[in-house]
Amino acid sequence: MSSTHPAFRWSDAWVLASIAVGGGLKGAMLKEILAAGDLINRTPFTPQELRSGLAKLFHRGYAMQLGERFVIAGDARVELVNALKEPFSSFSVMQFFENFLDSKPFDSGDRAGVDPDWRFDALTDEMVAAARKQYEAEAATLGAEALESHHH
């Protein structure tokens, strides 16, 4: 595959789906992308998966960054807007983006899901770790509040 058009992997579709599930058309903060990624795949993104996916998606114009938000863009946005006219679950959003990107199916031997040639270097491991910590703290608070309100 030429470097002008990266081959998309399953994890790239996961990144794009997580932006959509995390923030809809308004875009998602990093912590929302991480939360949505956990919801969709029940496992956390690695910083490398995020960097590789974002680099390829930005390169193709399917995602972009606006301030602190990551937004679905270009043809991916047009296709998503059309698709959202029907009811969607987060799983079907994932399938939608796998098909849209024509991504290779998930292969457990390829868990890394990373293309070393494609890196979104503006996103550091520390930023991912900080966003994950923030999301987990908020999730724990919400869980505690739900338990509190359930007992009253």
N, C-alpha and C positions, 0 to 999 in steps of 0.2 A: 504494500500500500504506500502511495506517495505521501510525503509529509504535508502536502497541501490539504489533503482530506484525511484526517485520522480515522482509523477503524474504531467504531464505537463498541465498547464492551458492555456487558450487563450492568456493571457498576456505574457506568456513565448514565444509563437510563434511570438507575436508582437515584443518582444525584439530581437529575432533572425532575423526576417524579417527586422527590423530597422538597424541591423548591416549590412545586405546584401545591403539594399537600400542606406544606408548612406555611405558605403565605398566599396561595391563590394567585390572582393576576396582579395583586399589589406588590408581590415580592415577599421574600422571607429573610429574616435576620439569620445569622449563622446558627444561633441556638434553636431556632424554629426548624431549620433544615436538619439539624442533628436529631431533634425530637421526632420529626416526620420520618427520617431514615430508620430510626428505631422502630417506629410504628409499622412501617412497611416491611422491613426485613428482620425485625426482632434481634438485630445485632448492630453494634455501633459502626459507623464509618471509621476507617483509619484516615489520618490526615492526608496520607498519600493518595487514597481513593478520591477524596474530595479535590485535592490539587489537580490530579490527572483529569478527572471528570470536568471540573470547571474550566481548565485550560482548553480542552477539546470543544466543550460547548460554547465557550466564548469565541474561539477561533471560527466556528461555523456560524456564529451569530444566533445561536439558540438560547443563549443566556447572557446576561450582562449584569454589571454591578451599578447600582444607583445609590450613592452614599453607603450606608451600611446594609442595604438590602440587595439580595440577589433576585433578579427578575427573569422570567421566561420571556424570550424575545423572538423576533423574526418569524420564520415559518412555524417554529414550534408553538409560538403564541397563537398564531392564526389557527392552526390545527386544534389546539387545546380549546380555544374559544368556541369553535364549531362543535367539538366533542362535548363540551360542558352543557350543551343544550339538552343532553340526556343525563339521567341520574348516574352518579359515579361513586364507586367505593375507592379507598386508597389502593386496593389491589388492582382494580381495573385501570387506575391511573398509571400504575407501574407497567401493566401490560401494554397500555396505549403508547407509552414512551419507548418500551422495548421495540414495538413495531415501528414507531416513527423513526427511531434511530437505526433500525435494522441491525440492532446490536446482537452480538454473539450471545447465545444462552449462557446462563451461569454455569460455571464449571468449577467444582470444589477444588480442583487442582490449581485453579487460577484465582484463588481467593484474593490474591493481592489486587487483581483488577486494575493494575497500574501500568501505564505506559511511561517509561522513564523519559521519553522525549517530550512529553507533554506535562508541564508543571505550572500551576498557577502560584508563583512564588510569593505573591502578596499575602497568601494565607499561610501562616506559620503553625507549627505544631502547638506552640503556646496559645495562639488564638483559638485553635480548635479545643484545646484542653480547657481554657477559660470559659468558652461558650458552653461546653459540655457540663462543667461544674455549675454554671449559672442555670442551665436547663434542669439539671438533676435537683438542685436546691429548690427551684420553683415547683418541680413535680412533687417533691417530698412535702413542701408546704401545702400544695393543693390536696395531696393525699391526706394529710393531717386534718385539714379543714373539712374534708369530706367525711372523715371519721367523726369529727366533733359534731357536725351538723346532723349526722345520722343518729347519734346518741341522745340528741335533745328532743 
